[in-house]
């Protein structure tokens, strides 16, 4: 599923990235990207980073090409 960027919405100014690193560190940058799969909000850098956003990981048994 595609990730949708929604910039310019007033509530985005208060929304922080929900990405969490493997070491449990929170990102805390402003979130501008919404993931329709997990319904989470992420900053541009973390939205497609499989280490910070688990929806980007391939399903078990499938490899990412």
Predicted model as a PDB file, atoms N, CA, C, CB and O in Angstrom, pLDDT in the B-factor column:
MODEL        1                                                                  
ATOM      1  N   UNK A   1       0.828  -1.179   0.000  1.00 46.00           N  
ATOM      2  CA  UNK A   1       0.000   0.000   0.000  1.00 46.00           C  
ATOM      3  C   UNK A   1       0.872   1.242   0.000  1.00 46.00           C  
ATOM      4  CB  UNK A   1      -0.942  -0.002   1.199  1.00 46.00           C  
ATOM      5  O   UNK A   1       1.901   1.273   0.676  1.00 46.00           O  
ATOM      6  N   UNK A   2       0.486   2.248  -0.734  1.00 55.00           N  
ATOM      7  CA  UNK A   2       1.292   3.474  -0.753  1.00 55.00           C  
ATOM      8  C   UNK A   2       1.135   4.269   0.537  1.00 55.00           C  
ATOM      9  CB  UNK A   2       0.905   4.345  -1.948  1.00 55.00           C  
ATOM     10  O   UNK A   2       0.084   4.261   1.179  1.00 55.00           O  
ATOM     11  N   UNK A   3       2.193   4.939   0.883  1.00 56.00           N  
ATOM     12  CA  UNK A   3       2.177   5.830   2.045  1.00 56.00           C  
ATOM     13  C   UNK A   3       1.802   7.212   1.531  1.00 56.00           C  
ATOM     14  CB  UNK A   3       3.574   5.847   2.801  1.00 56.00           C  
ATOM     15  O   UNK A   3       2.297   7.644   0.490  1.00 56.00           O  
ATOM     16  N   UNK A   4       0.940   7.900   2.249  1.00 54.00           N  
ATOM     17  CA  UNK A   4       0.400   9.168   1.795  1.00 54.00           C  
ATOM     18  C   UNK A   4       0.978  10.318   2.605  1.00 54.00           C  
ATOM     19  CB  UNK A   4      -1.123   9.165   1.887  1.00 54.00           C  
ATOM     20  O   UNK A   4       0.932  10.310   3.835  1.00 54.00           O  
ATOM     21  N   UNK A   5       1.526  11.315   1.896  1.00 55.00           N  
ATOM     22  CA  UNK A   5       2.003  12.521   2.578  1.00 55.00           C  
ATOM     23  C   UNK A   5       0.851  13.501   2.677  1.00 55.00           C  
ATOM     24  CB  UNK A   5       3.217  13.161   1.830  1.00 55.00           C  
ATOM     25  O   UNK A   5       0.145  13.741   1.697  1.00 55.00           O  
ATOM     26  N   UNK A   6       0.662  14.063   3.848  1.00 56.00           N  
ATOM     27  CA  UNK A   6      -0.402  15.039   4.063  1.00 56.00           C  
ATOM     28  C   UNK A   6       0.195  16.251   4.751  1.00 56.00           C  
ATOM     29  CB  UNK A   6      -1.568  14.437   4.905  1.00 56.00           C  
ATOM     30  O   UNK A   6       0.075  16.402   5.966  1.00 56.00           O  
ATOM     31  N   UNK A   7       0.825  17.096   3.994  1.00 51.00           N  
ATOM     32  CA  UNK A   7       1.439  18.288   4.578  1.00 51.00           C  
ATOM     33  C   UNK A   7       0.438  19.439   4.568  1.00 51.00           C  
ATOM     34  CB  UNK A   7       2.727  18.680   3.807  1.00 51.00           C  
ATOM     35  O   UNK A   7      -0.494  19.465   3.763  1.00 51.00           O  
ATOM     36  N   UNK A   8       0.644  20.375   5.463  1.00 49.00           N  
ATOM     37  CA  UNK A   8      -0.164  21.581   5.488  1.00 49.00           C  
ATOM     38  C   UNK A   8      -1.409  21.472   6.329  1.00 49.00           C  
ATOM     39  CB  UNK A   8      -0.542  21.948   4.120  1.00 49.00           C  
ATOM     40  O   UNK A   8      -2.149  22.450   6.436  1.00 49.00           O  
ATOM     41  N   UNK A   9      -1.678  20.330   6.933  1.00 48.00           N  
ATOM     42  CA  UNK A   9      -2.829  20.216   7.809  1.00 48.00           C  
ATOM     43  C   UNK A   9      -2.467  20.790   9.168  1.00 48.00           C  
ATOM     44  CB  UNK A   9      -3.295  18.746   7.933  1.00 48.00           C  
ATOM     45  O   UNK A   9      -1.364  20.563   9.665  1.00 48.00           O  
ATOM     46  N   UNK A  10      -3.385  21.530   9.769  1.00 47.00           N  
ATOM     47  CA  UNK A  10      -3.083  22.223  11.012  1.00 47.00           C  
ATOM     48  C   UNK A  10      -2.697  21.264  12.134  1.00 47.00           C  
ATOM     49  CB  UNK A  10      -4.268  23.052  11.437  1.00 47.00           C  
ATOM     50  O   UNK A  10      -1.827  21.597  12.938  1.00 47.00           O  
ATOM     51  N   UNK A  11      -3.311  20.086  12.216  1.00 49.00           N  
ATOM     52  CA  UNK A  11      -2.953  19.199  13.316  1.00 49.00           C  
ATOM     53  C   UNK A  11      -1.592  18.547  13.120  1.00 49.00           C  
ATOM     54  CB  UNK A  11      -4.005  18.134  13.478  1.00 49.00           C  
ATOM     55  O   UNK A  11      -1.048  17.990  14.074  1.00 49.00           O  
ATOM     56  N   UNK A  12      -1.014  18.595  11.903  1.00 43.00           N  
ATOM     57  CA  UNK A  12       0.326  18.062  11.667  1.00 43.00           C  
ATOM     58  C   UNK A  12       1.376  18.828  12.459  1.00 43.00           C  
ATOM     59  CB  UNK A  12       0.659  18.107  10.180  1.00 43.00           C  
ATOM     60  O   UNK A  12       2.443  18.288  12.751  1.00 43.00           O  
ATOM     61  N   UNK A  13       1.090  20.077  12.810  1.00 56.00           N  
ATOM     62  CA  UNK A  13       2.056  20.895  13.531  1.00 56.00           C  
ATOM     63  C   UNK A  13       2.318  20.327  14.930  1.00 56.00           C  
ATOM     64  CB  UNK A  13       1.558  22.344  13.629  1.00 56.00           C  
ATOM     65  O   UNK A  13       3.396  20.532  15.488  1.00 56.00           O  
ATOM     66  N   UNK A  14       1.347  19.623  15.492  1.00 79.00           N  
ATOM     67  CA  UNK A  14       1.496  19.074  16.834  1.00 79.00           C  
ATOM     68  C   UNK A  14       1.791  17.574  16.819  1.00 79.00           C  
ATOM     69  CB  UNK A  14       0.244  19.343  17.641  1.00 79.00           C  
ATOM     70  O   UNK A  14       2.157  17.008  17.850  1.00 79.00           O  
ATOM     71  N   UNK A  15       1.638  16.937  15.686  1.00 91.00           N  
ATOM     72  CA  UNK A  15       1.818  15.485  15.580  1.00 91.00           C  
ATOM     73  C   UNK A  15       3.294  15.158  15.431  1.00 91.00           C  
ATOM     74  CB  UNK A  15       1.015  14.911  14.386  1.00 91.00           C  
ATOM     75  O   UNK A  15       3.981  15.755  14.601  1.00 91.00           O  
ATOM     76  N   UNK A  16       3.793  14.207  16.234  1.00 94.00           N  
ATOM     77  CA  UNK A  16       5.191  13.789  16.153  1.00 94.00           C  
ATOM     78  C   UNK A  16       5.283  12.412  15.520  1.00 94.00           C  
ATOM     79  CB  UNK A  16       5.846  13.785  17.547  1.00 94.00           C  
ATOM     80  O   UNK A  16       4.333  11.631  15.559  1.00 94.00           O  
ATOM     81  N   UNK A  17       6.421  12.129  14.947  1.00 94.00           N  
ATOM     82  CA  UNK A  17       6.683  10.839  14.318  1.00 94.00           C  
ATOM     83  C   UNK A  17       6.500   9.714  15.339  1.00 94.00           C  
ATOM     84  CB  UNK A  17       8.110  10.803  13.716  1.00 94.00           C  
ATOM     85  O   UNK A  17       6.955   9.815  16.478  1.00 94.00           O  
ATOM     86  N   UNK A  18       5.832   8.652  14.914  1.00 92.00           N  
ATOM     87  CA  UNK A  18       5.593   7.508  15.783  1.00 92.00           C  
ATOM     88  C   UNK A  18       6.630   6.404  15.581  1.00 92.00           C  
ATOM     89  CB  UNK A  18       4.202   6.959  15.539  1.00 92.00           C  
ATOM     90  O   UNK A  18       6.504   5.313  16.138  1.00 92.00           O  
ATOM     91  N   UNK A  19       7.654   6.699  14.780  1.00 90.00           N  
ATOM     92  CA  UNK A  19       8.708   5.715  14.550  1.00 90.00           C  
ATOM     93  C   UNK A  19       9.498   5.455  15.814  1.00 90.00           C  
ATOM     94  CB  UNK A  19       9.639   6.181  13.442  1.00 90.00           C  
ATOM     95  O   UNK A  19       9.807   6.375  16.572  1.00 90.00           O  
ATOM     96  N   UNK A  20       9.827   4.175  16.037  1.00 87.00           N  
ATOM     97  CA  UNK A  20      10.624   3.783  17.196  1.00 87.00           C  
ATOM     98  C   UNK A  20      11.757   2.897  16.694  1.00 87.00           C  
ATOM     99  CB  UNK A  20       9.751   3.039  18.278  1.00 87.00           C  
ATOM    100  O   UNK A  20      11.533   1.936  15.959  1.00 87.00           O  
ATOM    101  N   UNK A  21      12.962   3.232  17.096  1.00 84.00           N  
ATOM    102  CA  UNK A  21      14.139   2.486  16.647  1.00 84.00           C  
ATOM    103  C   UNK A  21      14.192   1.112  17.309  1.00 84.00           C  
ATOM    104  CB  UNK A  21      15.426   3.273  16.955  1.00 84.00           C  
ATOM    105  O   UNK A  21      13.493   0.871  18.293  1.00 84.00           O  
ATOM    106  N   UNK A  22      15.019   0.209  16.773  1.00 80.00           N  
ATOM    107  CA  UNK A  22      15.175  -1.108  17.412  1.00 80.00           C  
ATOM    108  C   UNK A  22      15.625  -1.002  18.869  1.00 80.00           C  
ATOM    109  CB  UNK A  22      16.177  -1.948  16.633  1.00 80.00           C  
ATOM    110  O   UNK A  22      15.367  -1.913  19.655  1.00 80.00           O  
ATOM    111  N   UNK A  23      16.285   0.082  19.240  1.00 84.00           N  
ATOM    112  CA  UNK A  23      16.726   0.297  20.620  1.00 84.00           C  
ATOM    113  C   UNK A  23      15.697   1.048  21.449  1.00 84.00           C  
ATOM    114  CB  UNK A  23      18.033   1.053  20.633  1.00 84.00           C  
ATOM    115  O   UNK A  23      16.027   1.546  22.525  1.00 84.00           O  
ATOM    116  N   UNK A  24      14.457   1.143  20.976  1.00 85.00           N  
ATOM    117  CA  UNK A  24      13.342   1.798  21.652  1.00 85.00           C  
ATOM    118  C   UNK A  24      13.495   3.311  21.807  1.00 85.00           C  
ATOM    119  CB  UNK A  24      13.163   1.192  22.992  1.00 85.00           C  
ATOM    120  O   UNK A  24      12.914   3.900  22.719  1.00 85.00           O  
ATOM    121  N   UNK A  25      14.268   3.941  20.928  1.00 86.00           N  
ATOM    122  CA  UNK A  25      14.379   5.395  20.949  1.00 86.00           C  
ATOM    123  C   UNK A  25      13.285   5.985  20.054  1.00 86.00           C  
ATOM    124  CB  UNK A  25      15.800   5.858  20.479  1.00 86.00           C  
ATOM    125  O   UNK A  25      13.100   5.536  18.923  1.00 86.00           O  
ATOM    126  N   UNK A  26      12.573   6.973  20.548  1.00 85.00           N  
ATOM    127  CA  UNK A  26      11.525   7.630  19.763  1.00 85.00           C  
ATOM    128  C   UNK A  26      12.140   8.658  18.830  1.00 85.00           C  
ATOM    129  CB  UNK A  26      10.484   8.298  20.683  1.00 85.00           C  
ATOM    130  O   UNK A  26      13.190   9.223  19.136  1.00 85.00           O  
ATOM    131  N   UNK A  27      11.496   8.906  17.693  1.00 88.00           N  
ATOM    132  CA  UNK A  27      12.021   9.847  16.706  1.00 88.00           C  
ATOM    133  C   UNK A  27      11.751  11.297  17.116  1.00 88.00           C  
ATOM    134  CB  UNK A  27      11.407   9.567  15.333  1.00 88.00           C  
ATOM    135  O   UNK A  27      12.686  12.093  17.208  1.00 88.00           O  
ATOM    136  N   UNK A  28      10.499  11.646  17.360  1.00 85.00           N  
ATOM    137  CA  UNK A  28      10.077  12.976  17.808  1.00 85.00           C  
ATOM    138  C   UNK A  28      10.202  14.095  16.780  1.00 85.00           C  
ATOM    139  CB  UNK A  28      10.858  13.346  18.992  1.00 85.00           C  
ATOM    140  O   UNK A  28      10.091  15.263  17.154  1.00 85.00           O  
ATOM    141  N   UNK A  29      10.430  13.794  15.494  1.00 92.00           N  
ATOM    142  CA  UNK A  29      10.370  14.815  14.453  1.00 92.00           C  
ATOM    143  C   UNK A  29       8.913  15.004  14.049  1.00 92.00           C  
ATOM    144  CB  UNK A  29      11.251  14.424  13.220  1.00 92.00           C  
ATOM    145  O   UNK A  29       8.101  14.109  14.283  1.00 92.00           O  
ATOM    146  N   UNK A  30       8.556  16.138  13.450  1.00 95.00           N  
ATOM    147  CA  UNK A  30       7.172  16.349  13.015  1.00 95.00           C  
ATOM    148  C   UNK A  30       6.746  15.284  12.000  1.00 95.00           C  
ATOM    149  CB  UNK A  30       7.011  17.755  12.405  1.00 95.00           C  
ATOM    150  O   UNK A  30       7.492  14.970  11.073  1.00 95.00           O  
ATOM    151  N   UNK A  31       5.549  14.733  12.180  1.00 95.00           N  
ATOM    152  CA  UNK A  31       5.024  13.692  11.300  1.00 95.00           C  
ATOM    153  C   UNK A  31       4.251  14.318  10.149  1.00 95.00           C  
ATOM    154  CB  UNK A  31       4.126  12.718  12.083  1.00 95.00           C  
ATOM    155  O   UNK A  31       3.354  15.134  10.363  1.00 95.00           O  
ATOM    156  N   UNK A  32       4.602  13.932   8.932  1.00 94.00           N  
ATOM    157  CA  UNK A  32       3.918  14.442   7.740  1.00 94.00           C  
ATOM    158  C   UNK A  32       3.441  13.323   6.826  1.00 94.00           C  
ATOM    159  CB  UNK A  32       4.837  15.371   6.970  1.00 94.00           C  
ATOM    160  O   UNK A  32       2.789  13.585   5.815  1.00 94.00           O  
ATOM    161  N   UNK A  33       3.762  12.070   7.170  1.00 94.00           N  
ATOM    162  CA  UNK A  33       3.418  10.935   6.322  1.00 94.00           C  
ATOM    163  C   UNK A  33       2.512   9.979   7.088  1.00 94.00           C  
ATOM    164  CB  UNK A  33       4.692  10.206   5.833  1.00 94.00           C  
ATOM    165  O   UNK A  33       2.843   9.555   8.196  1.00 94.00           O  
ATOM    166  N   UNK A  34       1.369   9.641   6.498  1.00 94.00           N  
ATOM    167  CA  UNK A  34       0.417   8.730   7.128  1.00 94.00           C  
ATOM    168  C   UNK A  34       0.500   7.362   6.460  1.00 94.00           C  
ATOM    169  CB  UNK A  34      -1.025   9.292   7.045  1.00 94.00           C  
ATOM    170  O   UNK A  34       0.508   7.276   5.232  1.00 94.00           O  
ATOM    171  N   UNK A  35       0.563   6.305   7.244  1.00 93.00           N  
ATOM    172  CA  UNK A  35       0.586   4.936   6.738  1.00 93.00           C  
ATOM    173  C   UNK A  35      -0.820   4.355   6.859  1.00 93.00           C  
ATOM    174  CB  UNK A  35       1.628   4.060   7.514  1.00 93.00           C  
ATOM    175  O   UNK A  35      -1.327   4.218   7.972  1.00 93.00           O  
ATOM    176  N   UNK A  36      -1.465   4.009   5.738  1.00 92.00           N  
ATOM    177  CA  UNK A  36      -2.811   3.444   5.810  1.00 92.00           C  
ATOM    178  C   UNK A  36      -2.836   2.019   6.364  1.00 92.00           C  
ATOM    179  CB  UNK A  36      -3.439   3.459   4.442  1.00 92.00           C  
ATOM    180  O   UNK A  36      -3.894   1.543   6.775  1.00 92.00           O  
ATOM    181  N   UNK A  37      -1.699   1.335   6.383  1.00 90.00           N  
ATOM    182  CA  UNK A  37      -1.648  -0.034   6.893  1.00 90.00           C  
ATOM    183  C   UNK A  37      -1.755  -0.071   8.413  1.00 90.00           C  
ATOM    184  CB  UNK A  37      -0.358  -0.715   6.447  1.00 90.00           C  
ATOM    185  O   UNK A  37      -2.584  -0.797   8.962  1.00 90.00           O  
ATOM    186  N   UNK A  38      -0.917   0.710   9.094  1.00 91.00           N  
ATOM    187  CA  UNK A  38      -0.923   0.702  10.558  1.00 91.00           C  
ATOM    188  C   UNK A  38      -1.609   1.935  11.143  1.00 91.00           C  
ATOM    189  CB  UNK A  38       0.500   0.614  11.081  1.00 91.00           C  
ATOM    190  O   UNK A  38      -1.779   2.042  12.358  1.00 91.00           O  
ATOM    191  N   UNK A  39      -2.003   2.867  10.269  1.00 92.00           N  
ATOM    192  CA  UNK A  39      -2.658   4.110  10.667  1.00 92.00           C  
ATOM    193  C   UNK A  39      -1.738   5.009  11.487  1.00 92.00           C  
ATOM    194  CB  UNK A  39      -3.914   3.804  11.461  1.00 92.00           C  
ATOM    195  O   UNK A  39      -2.204   5.887  12.213  1.00 92.00           O  
ATOM    196  N   UNK A  40      -0.423   4.787  11.368  1.00 91.00           N  
ATOM    197  CA  UNK A  40       0.551   5.593  12.096  1.00 91.00           C  
ATOM    198  C   UNK A  40       0.992   6.816  11.299  1.00 91.00           C  
ATOM    199  CB  UNK A  40       1.759   4.748  12.454  1.00 91.00           C  
ATOM    200  O   UNK A  40       0.786   6.896  10.088  1.00 91.00           O  
ATOM    201  N   UNK A  41       1.595   7.753  11.993  1.00 94.00           N  
ATOM    202  CA  UNK A  41       2.139   8.964  11.388  1.00 94.00           C  
ATOM    203  C   UNK A  41       3.643   8.983  11.600  1.00 94.00           C  
ATOM    204  CB  UNK A  41       1.480  10.238  11.984  1.00 94.00           C  
ATOM    205  O   UNK A  41       4.127   8.697  12.695  1.00 94.00           O  
ATOM    206  N   UNK A  42       4.388   9.325  10.535  1.00 94.00           N  
ATOM    207  CA  UNK A  42       5.844   9.282  10.559  1.00 94.00           C  
ATOM    208  C   UNK A  42       6.438  10.506   9.880  1.00 94.00           C  
ATOM    209  CB  UNK A  42       6.350   8.012   9.886  1.00 94.00           C  
ATOM    210  O   UNK A  42       5.796  11.136   9.040  1.00 94.00           O  
ATOM    211  N   UNK A  43       7.683  10.839  10.256  1.00 94.00           N  
ATOM    212  CA  UNK A  43       8.403  11.887   9.535  1.00 94.00           C  
ATOM    213  C   UNK A  43       8.838  11.274   8.191  1.00 94.00           C  
ATOM    214  CB  UNK A  43       9.655  12.434  10.375  1.00 94.00           C  
ATOM    215  O   UNK A  43       8.811  10.053   8.030  1.00 94.00           O  
ATOM    216  N   UNK A  44       9.232  12.107   7.247  1.00 92.00           N  
ATOM    217  CA  UNK A  44       9.610  11.611   5.925  1.00 92.00           C  
ATOM    218  C   UNK A  44      10.756  10.605   5.992  1.00 92.00           C  
ATOM    219  CB  UNK A  44      10.000  12.770   5.027  1.00 92.00           C  
ATOM    220  O   UNK A  44      10.758   9.625   5.246  1.00 92.00           O  
ATOM    221  N   UNK A  45      11.716  10.829   6.862  1.00 91.00           N  
ATOM    222  CA  UNK A  45      12.881   9.955   6.945  1.00 91.00           C  
ATOM    223  C   UNK A  45      12.533   8.577   7.502  1.00 91.00           C  
ATOM    224  CB  UNK A  45      13.948  10.599   7.806  1.00 91.00           C  
ATOM    225  O   UNK A  45      13.105   7.581   7.059  1.00 91.00           O  
ATOM    226  N   UNK A  46      11.621   8.496   8.449  1.00 92.00           N  
ATOM    227  CA  UNK A  46      11.309   7.230   9.110  1.00 92.00           C  
ATOM    228  C   UNK A  46      10.189   6.449   8.422  1.00 92.00           C  
ATOM    229  CB  UNK A  46      10.930   7.490  10.542  1.00 92.00           C  
ATOM    230  O   UNK A  46      10.075   5.242   8.633  1.00 92.00           O  
ATOM    231  N   UNK A  47       9.369   7.096   7.615  1.00 91.00           N  
ATOM    232  CA  UNK A  47       8.207   6.451   7.005  1.00 91.00           C  
ATOM    233  C   UNK A  47       8.571   5.226   6.182  1.00 91.00           C  
ATOM    234  CB  UNK A  47       7.475   7.434   6.137  1.00 91.00           C  
ATOM    235  O   UNK A  47       7.840   4.236   6.198  1.00 91.00           O  
ATOM    236  N   UNK A  48       9.673   5.272   5.472  1.00 87.00           N  
ATOM    237  CA  UNK A  48      10.064   4.149   4.621  1.00 87.00           C  
ATOM    238  C   UNK A  48      11.300   3.421   5.149  1.00 87.00           C  
ATOM    239  CB  UNK A  48      10.325   4.638   3.211  1.00 87.00           C  
ATOM    240  O   UNK A  48      11.943   2.668   4.418  1.00 87.00           O  
ATOM    241  N   UNK A  49      11.621   3.648   6.405  1.00 87.00           N  
ATOM    242  CA  UNK A  49      12.772   2.998   7.028  1.00 87.00           C  
ATOM    243  C   UNK A  49      12.287   1.771   7.791  1.00 87.00           C  
ATOM    244  CB  UNK A  49      13.531   3.980   7.975  1.00 87.00           C  
ATOM    245  O   UNK A  49      11.627   1.899   8.822  1.00 87.00           O  
ATOM    246  N   UNK A  50      12.614   0.583   7.286  1.00 85.00           N  
ATOM    247  CA  UNK A  50      12.108  -0.647   7.898  1.00 85.00           C  
ATOM    248  C   UNK A  50      12.596  -0.846   9.327  1.00 85.00           C  
ATOM    249  CB  UNK A  50      12.510  -1.833   7.065  1.00 85.00           C  
ATOM    250  O   UNK A  50      11.993  -1.619  10.072  1.00 85.00           O  
ATOM    251  N   UNK A  51      13.667  -0.173   9.729  1.00 84.00           N  
ATOM    252  CA  UNK A  51      14.143  -0.280  11.107  1.00 84.00           C  
ATOM    253  C   UNK A  51      13.276   0.532  12.073  1.00 84.00           C  
ATOM    254  CB  UNK A  51      15.594   0.184  11.195  1.00 84.00           C  
ATOM    255  O   UNK A  51      13.238   0.237  13.268  1.00 84.00           O  
ATOM    256  N   UNK A  52      12.585   1.546  11.564  1.00 87.00           N  
ATOM    257  CA  UNK A  52      11.774   2.426  12.411  1.00 87.00           C  
ATOM    258  C   UNK A  52      10.272   2.223  12.215  1.00 87.00           C  
ATOM    259  CB  UNK A  52      12.126   3.870  12.131  1.00 87.00           C  
ATOM    260  O   UNK A  52       9.482   2.571  13.093  1.00 87.00           O  
ATOM    261  N   UNK A  53       9.871   1.663  11.075  1.00 87.00           N  
ATOM    262  CA  UNK A  53       8.455   1.508  10.740  1.00 87.00           C  
ATOM    263  C   UNK A  53       8.230   0.066  10.311  1.00 87.00           C  
ATOM    264  CB  UNK A  53       8.014   2.511   9.611  1.00 87.00           C  
ATOM    265  O   UNK A  53       8.544  -0.305   9.179  1.00 87.00           O  
ATOM    266  N   UNK A  54       7.695  -0.739  11.200  1.00 82.00           N  
ATOM    267  CA  UNK A  54       7.595  -2.179  10.968  1.00 82.00           C  
ATOM    268  C   UNK A  54       6.725  -2.561   9.779  1.00 82.00           C  
ATOM    269  CB  UNK A  54       7.062  -2.839  12.185  1.00 82.00           C  
ATOM    270  O   UNK A  54       6.886  -3.664   9.255  1.00 82.00           O  
ATOM    271  N   UNK A  55       5.813  -1.709   9.329  1.00 84.00           N  
ATOM    272  CA  UNK A  55       4.999  -2.012   8.147  1.00 84.00           C  
ATOM    273  C   UNK A  55       5.856  -2.120   6.889  1.00 84.00           C  
ATOM    274  CB  UNK A  55       3.926  -0.938   7.953  1.00 84.00           C  
ATOM    275  O   UNK A  55       5.433  -2.718   5.900  1.00 84.00           O  
ATOM    276  N   UNK A  56       7.041  -1.552   6.923  1.00 78.00           N  
ATOM    277  CA  UNK A  56       7.915  -1.602   5.754  1.00 78.00           C  
ATOM    278  C   UNK A  56       8.680  -2.915   5.683  1.00 78.00           C  
ATOM    279  CB  UNK A  56       8.891  -0.435   5.776  1.00 78.00           C  
ATOM    280  O   UNK A  56       9.321  -3.193   4.670  1.00 78.00           O  
ATOM    281  N   UNK A  57       8.629  -3.725   6.727  1.00 72.00           N  
ATOM    282  CA  UNK A  57       9.287  -5.037   6.712  1.00 72.00           C  
ATOM    283  C   UNK A  57       8.480  -5.996   5.840  1.00 72.00           C  
ATOM    284  CB  UNK A  57       9.439  -5.605   8.160  1.00 72.00           C  
ATOM    285  O   UNK A  57       7.250  -5.952   5.859  1.00 72.00           O  
ATOM    286  N   UNK A  58       9.142  -6.852   5.086  1.00 70.00           N  
ATOM    287  CA  UNK A  58       8.409  -7.832   4.284  1.00 70.00           C  
ATOM    288  C   UNK A  58       7.748  -8.858   5.200  1.00 70.00           C  
ATOM    289  CB  UNK A  58       9.351  -8.533   3.273  1.00 70.00           C  
ATOM    290  O   UNK A  58       8.252  -9.131   6.289  1.00 70.00           O  
ATOM    291  N   UNK A  59       6.611  -9.434   4.762  1.00 68.00           N  
ATOM    292  CA  UNK A  59       5.978 -10.476   5.572  1.00 68.00           C  
ATOM    293  C   UNK A  59       6.933 -11.641   5.777  1.00 68.00           C  
ATOM    294  CB  UNK A  59       4.677 -10.965   4.912  1.00 68.00           C  
ATOM    295  O   UNK A  59       7.793 -11.876   4.928  1.00 68.00           O  
ATOM    296  N   UNK A  60       6.813 -12.373   6.866  1.00 67.00           N  
ATOM    297  CA  UNK A  60       7.697 -13.516   7.110  1.00 67.00           C  
ATOM    298  C   UNK A  60       7.684 -14.485   5.929  1.00 67.00           C  
ATOM    299  CB  UNK A  60       7.281 -14.249   8.395  1.00 67.00           C  
ATOM    300  O   UNK A  60       6.627 -14.806   5.386  1.00 67.00           O  
ATOM    301  N   UNK A  61       8.854 -14.936   5.546  1.00 65.00           N  
ATOM    302  CA  UNK A  61       8.971 -15.869   4.437  1.00 65.00           C  
ATOM    303  C   UNK A  61       9.183 -15.208   3.090  1.00 65.00           C  
ATOM    304  CB  UNK A  61       7.765 -16.711   4.375  1.00 65.00           C  
ATOM    305  O   UNK A  61       9.509 -15.889   2.118  1.00 65.00           O  
ATOM    306  N   UNK A  62       9.003 -13.890   3.008  1.00 59.00           N  
ATOM    307  CA  UNK A  62       9.224 -13.162   1.766  1.00 59.00           C  
ATOM    308  C   UNK A  62      10.449 -12.284   1.909  1.00 59.00           C  
ATOM    309  CB  UNK A  62       7.991 -12.318   1.391  1.00 59.00           C  
ATOM    310  O   UNK A  62      10.672 -11.687   2.962  1.00 59.00           O  
ATOM    311  N   UNK A  63      11.233 -12.205   0.867  1.00 56.00           N  
ATOM    312  CA  UNK A  63      12.409 -11.328   0.911  1.00 56.00           C  
ATOM    313  C   UNK A  63      12.124 -10.080   0.105  1.00 56.00           C  
ATOM    314  CB  UNK A  63      13.674 -12.049   0.371  1.00 56.00           C  
ATOM    315  O   UNK A  63      11.417 -10.120  -0.902  1.00 56.00           O  
ATOM    316  N   UNK A  64      12.678  -8.979   0.556  1.00 53.00           N  
ATOM    317  CA  UNK A  64      12.553  -7.701  -0.136  1.00 53.00           C  
ATOM    318  C   UNK A  64      13.560  -7.653  -1.267  1.00 53.00           C  
ATOM    319  CB  UNK A  64      12.760  -6.513   0.835  1.00 53.00           C  
ATOM    320  O   UNK A  64      14.735  -7.959  -1.061  1.00 53.00           O  
ATOM    321  N   UNK A  65      13.123  -7.274  -2.456  1.00 54.00           N  
ATOM    322  CA  UNK A  65      14.027  -7.226  -3.607  1.00 54.00           C  
ATOM    323  C   UNK A  65      14.400  -5.825  -3.948  1.00 54.00           C  
ATOM    324  CB  UNK A  65      13.410  -7.886  -4.803  1.00 54.00           C  
ATOM    325  O   UNK A  65      15.156  -5.600  -4.893  1.00 54.00           O  
TER     326      UNK A  65                                                      
ENDMDL                                                                          
END                                                                             
